Amino acid sequence: MIIKSRLHSGRSFTLLELLVVIAIMGMLIGLLLPSLRGARRQARDTQCLNRLRGIYLGYTTYLQDDGRFPPLNNEEDDGAWQYNYLIYDGKGFETNFGPLIDDGVTVETVQLFYCPFQKDVYHSLATVENPWPVMAELDTRAAYGRRYHLTGRSLSELRTTKAMVADILHLPDVIKSGHKTGVNVVYTDGHAKWVPDRRGKLTDNDLTKPFEREDNEIMDDIWDELDEGQ
């Protein structure tokens, strides 16, 4: 069987030759797809790091005006680490990331607080479980979390460079819904980087739900691990 083709050479393709061309094209696509997926993942990694740097800049702008970190949550002196991801606590924007977005100037868009990898519905933008615009009596959560025990302090009071904000890490399943094997972190000197879960503290721990005071010790270990990863 001959398939005619009006090429300048006047030669016709055979069916076998056409199938060979199709097979080669399929092989080339198969070789290129992993590279394209890798490039897309790298672009999202860069986007996540840039968003963390943006949050850092938002906090530094806030600190220039107010001098001290806002409360992390409704616990006195950040007595418990949980809710370190809050934007809106069901009543107002007074805690954690809320003040950065509430004035409409410090942070221009709420998308800054959402990692492009995170799929958990409680930490994704504008889901039924995580509303935006906000709804009274319902929390709106970010996909990043701030270190606790920074409330009332300034950056100048932190004598050493510390992990300051990271991908949400309050439960192993939430980490696995995002970057899976580690987190991106921004530090108090402004640099951001990827920290892999080398010792399993991020993805294999005994954090409980609902949270207990005893969980603070685990979270201390995790933040110390992120400090070491800088």
LOZA-939010 format. One record per residue (C-alpha): residue in three letters; residue number from 0; x, y, z. Coordinates in steps of 0.1 Angstrom, whole numbers. Each point is the difference from the previous one (the first is absolute). Example, Ala and Ser with C-alpha at 12.3 -4.5 7.8 and 13.67 -1.06 7.14 Angstrom:
2
<nudo r="ALA" k="0" xx="123" yy="-45" zz="78"/>
<nudo r="SER" k="1" xx="14" yy="34" zz="-7"/>
END
This chain:
230
<nudo r="MET" k="0" xx="0" yy="0" zz="0"/>
<nudo r="ILE" k="1" xx="13" yy="34" zz="-9"/>
<nudo r="ILE" k="2" xx="-10" yy="33" zz="16"/>
<nudo r="LYS" k="3" xx="6" yy="28" zz="-25"/>
<nudo r="SER" k="4" xx="17" yy="32" zz="12"/>
<nudo r="ARG" k="5" xx="7" yy="30" zz="-21"/>
<nudo r="LEU" k="6" xx="36" yy="6" zz="10"/>
<nudo r="HIS" k="7" xx="24" yy="20" zz="-21"/>
<nudo r="SER" k="8" xx="19" yy="-32" zz="-6"/>
<nudo r="GLY" k="9" xx="-31" yy="-16" zz="-15"/>
<nudo r="ARG" k="10" xx="5" yy="-31" zz="21"/>
<nudo r="SER" k="11" xx="-29" yy="-16" zz="19"/>
<nudo r="PHE" k="12" xx="1" yy="-13" zz="37"/>
<nudo r="THR" k="13" xx="-7" yy="-36" zz="6"/>
<nudo r="LEU" k="14" xx="-23" yy="-9" zz="29"/>
<nudo r="LEU" k="15" xx="30" yy="-16" zz="17"/>
<nudo r="GLU" k="16" xx="20" yy="32" zz="-2"/>
<nudo r="LEU" k="17" xx="-29" yy="20" zz="13"/>
<nudo r="LEU" k="18" xx="-4" yy="-24" zz="30"/>
<nudo r="VAL" k="19" xx="38" yy="3" zz="7"/>
<nudo r="VAL" k="20" xx="-4" yy="38" zz="0"/>
<nudo r="ILE" k="21" xx="-29" yy="-2" zz="24"/>
<nudo r="ALA" k="22" xx="19" yy="-23" zz="23"/>
<nudo r="ILE" k="23" xx="30" yy="23" zz="1"/>
<nudo r="MET" k="24" xx="-22" yy="30" zz="8"/>
<nudo r="GLY" k="25" xx="-15" yy="-21" zz="28"/>
<nudo r="MET" k="26" xx="34" yy="-8" zz="14"/>
<nudo r="LEU" k="27" xx="11" yy="37" zz="-1"/>
<nudo r="ILE" k="28" xx="-32" yy="10" zz="18"/>
<nudo r="GLY" k="29" xx="7" yy="-26" zz="26"/>
<nudo r="LEU" k="30" xx="35" yy="13" zz="5"/>
<nudo r="LEU" k="31" xx="-11" yy="36" zz="2"/>
<nudo r="LEU" k="32" xx="-29" yy="-4" zz="24"/>
<nudo r="PRO" k="33" xx="21" yy="-7" zz="31"/>
<nudo r="SER" k="34" xx="21" yy="30" zz="-8"/>
<nudo r="LEU" k="35" xx="-31" yy="21" zz="-3"/>
<nudo r="ARG" k="36" xx="-14" yy="-13" zz="32"/>
<nudo r="GLY" k="37" xx="33" yy="7" zz="17"/>
<nudo r="ALA" k="38" xx="1" yy="36" zz="-14"/>
<nudo r="ARG" k="39" xx="-36" yy="5" zz="13"/>
<nudo r="ARG" k="40" xx="9" yy="-13" zz="34"/>
<nudo r="GLN" k="41" xx="31" yy="22" zz="1"/>
<nudo r="ALA" k="42" xx="-21" yy="30" zz="-9"/>
<nudo r="ARG" k="43" xx="-25" yy="-7" zz="28"/>
<nudo r="ASP" k="44" xx="29" yy="-5" zz="24"/>
<nudo r="THR" k="45" xx="13" yy="35" zz="-9"/>
<nudo r="GLN" k="46" xx="-35" yy="14" zz="4"/>
<nudo r="CYS" k="47" xx="-3" yy="-15" zz="35"/>
<nudo r="LEU" k="48" xx="34" yy="14" zz="10"/>
<nudo r="ASN" k="49" xx="-9" yy="34" zz="-14"/>
<nudo r="ARG" k="50" xx="-33" yy="0" zz="19"/>
<nudo r="LEU" k="51" xx="19" yy="-7" zz="33"/>
<nudo r="ARG" k="52" xx="23" yy="29" zz="-8"/>
<nudo r="GLY" k="53" xx="-31" yy="21" zz="-6"/>
<nudo r="ILE" k="54" xx="-14" yy="-9" zz="34"/>
<nudo r="TYR" k="55" xx="34" yy="9" zz="16"/>
<nudo r="LEU" k="56" xx="-1" yy="34" zz="-17"/>
<nudo r="GLY" k="57" xx="-36" yy="4" zz="11"/>
<nudo r="TYR" k="58" xx="10" yy="-6" zz="36"/>
<nudo r="THR" k="59" xx="30" yy="24" zz="-2"/>
<nudo r="THR" k="60" xx="-23" yy="27" zz="-14"/>
<nudo r="TYR" k="61" xx="-24" yy="-7" zz="29"/>
<nudo r="LEU" k="62" xx="28" yy="1" zz="25"/>
<nudo r="GLN" k="63" xx="12" yy="34" zz="-13"/>
<nudo r="ASP" k="64" xx="-33" yy="15" zz="9"/>
<nudo r="ASP" k="65" xx="-10" yy="-21" zz="31"/>
<nudo r="GLY" k="66" xx="33" yy="-11" zz="13"/>
<nudo r="ARG" k="67" xx="-11" yy="-34" zz="13"/>
<nudo r="PHE" k="68" xx="-13" yy="-32" zz="-15"/>
<nudo r="PRO" k="69" xx="-38" yy="-3" zz="3"/>
<nudo r="PRO" k="70" xx="-16" yy="-27" zz="22"/>
<nudo r="LEU" k="71" xx="3" yy="-35" zz="-16"/>
<nudo r="ASN" k="72" xx="-34" yy="-12" zz="13"/>
<nudo r="ASN" k="73" xx="-24" yy="5" zz="29"/>
<nudo r="GLU" k="74" xx="23" yy="-17" zz="25"/>
<nudo r="GLU" k="75" xx="16" yy="23" zz="25"/>
<nudo r="ASP" k="76" xx="37" yy="3" zz="-9"/>
<nudo r="ASP" k="77" xx="-4" yy="-25" zz="-29"/>
<nudo r="GLY" k="78" xx="-4" yy="-26" zz="28"/>
<nudo r="ALA" k="79" xx="-8" yy="-26" zz="-26"/>
<nudo r="TRP" k="80" xx="15" yy="-2" zz="-35"/>
<nudo r="GLN" k="81" xx="-32" yy="-9" zz="-18"/>
<nudo r="TYR" k="82" xx="-18" yy="25" zz="-22"/>
<nudo r="ASN" k="83" xx="33" yy="13" zz="-13"/>
<nudo r="TYR" k="84" xx="-16" yy="0" zz="-34"/>
<nudo r="LEU" k="85" xx="-29" yy="23" zz="6"/>
<nudo r="ILE" k="86" xx="-9" yy="29" zz="-23"/>
<nudo r="TYR" k="87" xx="-35" yy="6" zz="15"/>
<nudo r="ASP" k="88" xx="-11" yy="-16" zz="33"/>
<nudo r="GLY" k="89" xx="-37" yy="2" zz="-6"/>
<nudo r="LYS" k="90" xx="-3" yy="34" zz="16"/>
<nudo r="GLY" k="91" xx="27" yy="22" zz="-13"/>
<nudo r="PHE" k="92" xx="35" yy="4" zz="-16"/>
<nudo r="GLU" k="93" xx="19" yy="8" zz="32"/>
<nudo r="THR" k="94" xx="21" yy="-31" zz="2"/>
<nudo r="ASN" k="95" xx="30" yy="-15" zz="-19"/>
<nudo r="PHE" k="96" xx="-3" yy="8" zz="-38"/>
<nudo r="GLY" k="97" xx="-32" yy="19" zz="4"/>
<nudo r="PRO" k="98" xx="15" yy="35" zz="6"/>
<nudo r="LEU" k="99" xx="22" yy="-4" zz="-31"/>
<nudo r="ILE" k="100" xx="-30" yy="-3" zz="-23"/>
<nudo r="ASP" k="101" xx="-27" yy="20" zz="19"/>
<nudo r="ASP" k="102" xx="14" yy="34" zz="-9"/>
<nudo r="GLY" k="103" xx="0" yy="-7" zz="-37"/>
<nudo r="VAL" k="104" xx="35" yy="15" zz="-4"/>
<nudo r="THR" k="105" xx="25" yy="-22" zz="18"/>
<nudo r="VAL" k="106" xx="-9" yy="-31" zz="-20"/>
<nudo r="GLU" k="107" xx="-19" yy="7" zz="-32"/>
<nudo r="THR" k="108" xx="-15" yy="-35" zz="-6"/>
<nudo r="VAL" k="109" xx="-10" yy="-28" zz="22"/>
<nudo r="GLN" k="110" xx="15" yy="-25" zz="-25"/>
<nudo r="LEU" k="111" xx="34" yy="8" zz="16"/>
<nudo r="PHE" k="112" xx="-10" yy="-23" zz="29"/>
<nudo r="TYR" k="113" xx="-6" yy="-31" zz="-21"/>
<nudo r="CYS" k="114" xx="26" yy="-25" zz="-12"/>
<nudo r="PRO" k="115" xx="-6" yy="-12" zz="-36"/>
<nudo r="PHE" k="116" xx="7" yy="-36" zz="11"/>
<nudo r="GLN" k="117" xx="-24" yy="-1" zz="30"/>
<nudo r="LYS" k="118" xx="-32" yy="-20" zz="-8"/>
<nudo r="ASP" k="119" xx="-15" yy="-3" zz="35"/>
<nudo r="VAL" k="120" xx="-35" yy="16" zz="-1"/>
<nudo r="TYR" k="121" xx="5" yy="17" zz="33"/>
<nudo r="HIS" k="122" xx="32" yy="17" zz="-12"/>
<nudo r="SER" k="123" xx="-10" yy="8" zz="-36"/>
<nudo r="LEU" k="124" xx="-14" yy="33" zz="-11"/>
<nudo r="ALA" k="125" xx="-38" yy="5" zz="-2"/>
<nudo r="THR" k="126" xx="-14" yy="-34" zz="8"/>
<nudo r="VAL" k="127" xx="-32" yy="-8" zz="19"/>
<nudo r="GLU" k="128" xx="22" yy="-10" zz="30"/>
<nudo r="ASN" k="129" xx="23" yy="31" zz="-4"/>
<nudo r="PRO" k="130" xx="-21" yy="29" zz="-12"/>
<nudo r="TRP" k="131" xx="12" yy="31" zz="-18"/>
<nudo r="PRO" k="132" xx="-15" yy="26" zz="2"/>
<nudo r="VAL" k="133" xx="-2" yy="-7" zz="37"/>
<nudo r="MET" k="134" xx="-32" yy="-11" zz="17"/>
<nudo r="ALA" k="135" xx="-9" yy="8" zz="36"/>
<nudo r="GLU" k="136" xx="7" yy="-28" zz="25"/>
<nudo r="LEU" k="137" xx="21" yy="-20" zz="-25"/>
<nudo r="ASP" k="138" xx="38" yy="-1" zz="0"/>
<nudo r="THR" k="139" xx="19" yy="9" zz="-31"/>
<nudo r="ARG" k="140" xx="34" yy="-17" zz="0"/>
<nudo r="ALA" k="141" xx="32" yy="4" zz="-20"/>
<nudo r="ALA" k="142" xx="22" yy="-27" zz="-15"/>
<nudo r="TYR" k="143" xx="29" yy="14" zz="20"/>
<nudo r="GLY" k="144" xx="6" yy="1" zz="38"/>
<nudo r="ARG" k="145" xx="19" yy="25" zz="22"/>
<nudo r="ARG" k="146" xx="24" yy="-11" zz="27"/>
<nudo r="TYR" k="147" xx="-16" yy="5" zz="35"/>
<nudo r="HIS" k="148" xx="14" yy="21" zz="29"/>
<nudo r="LEU" k="149" xx="8" yy="30" zz="-23"/>
<nudo r="THR" k="150" xx="-30" yy="20" zz="12"/>
<nudo r="GLY" k="151" xx="10" yy="34" zz="14"/>
<nudo r="ARG" k="152" xx="36" yy="-3" zz="-12"/>
<nudo r="SER" k="153" xx="18" yy="18" zz="-27"/>
<nudo r="LEU" k="154" xx="25" yy="-14" zz="-25"/>
<nudo r="SER" k="155" xx="28" yy="18" zz="17"/>
<nudo r="GLU" k="156" xx="-6" yy="-20" zz="32"/>
<nudo r="LEU" k="157" xx="7" yy="-33" zz="-17"/>
<nudo r="ARG" k="158" xx="37" yy="-4" zz="5"/>
<nudo r="THR" k="159" xx="5" yy="-29" zz="-24"/>
<nudo r="THR" k="160" xx="-16" yy="-8" zz="-34"/>
<nudo r="LYS" k="161" xx="-31" yy="-22" zz="6"/>
<nudo r="ALA" k="162" xx="-26" yy="-17" zz="-22"/>
<nudo r="MET" k="163" xx="-29" yy="25" zz="-1"/>
<nudo r="VAL" k="164" xx="-27" yy="-12" zz="-24"/>
<nudo r="ALA" k="165" xx="-2" yy="-34" zz="-17"/>
<nudo r="ASP" k="166" xx="-24" yy="-21" zz="-21"/>
<nudo r="ILE" k="167" xx="-28" yy="-12" zz="23"/>
<nudo r="LEU" k="168" xx="14" yy="-28" zz="22"/>
<nudo r="HIS" k="169" xx="-25" yy="-6" zz="28"/>
<nudo r="LEU" k="170" xx="-9" yy="-35" zz="-12"/>
<nudo r="PRO" k="171" xx="20" yy="-26" zz="-21"/>
<nudo r="ASP" k="172" xx="-30" yy="-4" zz="-23"/>
<nudo r="VAL" k="173" xx="0" yy="37" zz="-8"/>
<nudo r="ILE" k="174" xx="37" yy="-1" zz="-9"/>
<nudo r="LYS" k="175" xx="-7" yy="-30" zz="-23"/>
<nudo r="SER" k="176" xx="-28" yy="20" zz="-17"/>
<nudo r="GLY" k="177" xx="26" yy="26" zz="-9"/>
<nudo r="HIS" k="178" xx="37" yy="-5" zz="-6"/>
<nudo r="LYS" k="179" xx="-2" yy="-36" zz="14"/>
<nudo r="THR" k="180" xx="37" yy="-4" zz="11"/>
<nudo r="GLY" k="181" xx="8" yy="34" zz="17"/>
<nudo r="VAL" k="182" xx="-9" yy="36" zz="1"/>
<nudo r="ASN" k="183" xx="11" yy="34" zz="-12"/>
<nudo r="VAL" k="184" xx="10" yy="24" zz="27"/>
<nudo r="VAL" k="185" xx="8" yy="37" zz="3"/>
<nudo r="TYR" k="186" xx="24" yy="11" zz="27"/>
<nudo r="THR" k="187" xx="2" yy="32" zz="22"/>
<nudo r="ASP" k="188" xx="28" yy="14" zz="-22"/>
<nudo r="GLY" k="189" xx="-23" yy="-3" zz="-31"/>
<nudo r="HIS" k="190" xx="15" yy="-29" zz="-19"/>
<nudo r="ALA" k="191" xx="-23" yy="-29" zz="-10"/>
<nudo r="LYS" k="192" xx="9" yy="-36" zz="-8"/>
<nudo r="TRP" k="193" xx="-12" yy="-36" zz="-2"/>
<nudo r="VAL" k="194" xx="6" yy="-22" zz="30"/>
<nudo r="PRO" k="195" xx="-5" yy="-37" zz="-5"/>
<nudo r="ASP" k="196" xx="-13" yy="-23" zz="26"/>
<nudo r="ARG" k="197" xx="32" yy="-19" zz="7"/>
<nudo r="ARG" k="198" xx="-9" yy="-13" zz="34"/>
<nudo r="GLY" k="199" xx="-37" yy="-6" zz="-5"/>
<nudo r="LYS" k="200" xx="-11" yy="26" zz="26"/>
<nudo r="LEU" k="201" xx="-23" yy="17" zz="-25"/>
<nudo r="THR" k="202" xx="-18" yy="-29" zz="-15"/>
<nudo r="ASP" k="203" xx="2" yy="-26" zz="28"/>
<nudo r="ASN" k="204" xx="-8" yy="14" zz="34"/>
<nudo r="ASP" k="205" xx="-25" yy="-3" zz="28"/>
<nudo r="LEU" k="206" xx="-19" yy="33" zz="-4"/>
<nudo r="THR" k="207" xx="-36" yy="-4" zz="10"/>
<nudo r="LYS" k="208" xx="-33" yy="13" zz="-13"/>
<nudo r="PRO" k="209" xx="-16" yy="17" zz="19"/>
<nudo r="PHE" k="210" xx="33" yy="15" zz="12"/>
<nudo r="GLU" k="211" xx="13" yy="-3" zz="35"/>
<nudo r="ARG" k="212" xx="25" yy="21" zz="20"/>
<nudo r="GLU" k="213" xx="24" yy="-29" zz="-2"/>
<nudo r="ASP" k="214" xx="2" yy="5" zz="-37"/>
<nudo r="ASN" k="215" xx="20" yy="32" zz="6"/>
<nudo r="GLU" k="216" xx="31" yy="-20" zz="8"/>
<nudo r="ILE" k="217" xx="-3" yy="-18" zz="-34"/>
<nudo r="MET" k="218" xx="-4" yy="33" zz="-17"/>
<nudo r="ASP" k="219" xx="30" yy="14" zz="18"/>
<nudo r="ASP" k="220" xx="21" yy="-29" zz="-14"/>
<nudo r="ILE" k="221" xx="-14" yy="6" zz="-35"/>
<nudo r="TRP" k="222" xx="9" yy="37" zz="0"/>
<nudo r="ASP" k="223" xx="34" yy="-7" zz="14"/>
<nudo r="GLU" k="224" xx="5" yy="-25" zz="-29"/>
<nudo r="LEU" k="225" xx="-9" yy="28" zz="-24"/>
<nudo r="ASP" k="226" xx="25" yy="23" zz="17"/>
<nudo r="GLU" k="227" xx="27" yy="-26" zz="-6"/>
<nudo r="GLY" k="228" xx="-11" yy="-3" zz="-37"/>
<nudo r="GLN" k="229" xx="9" yy="36" zz="-7"/>
END
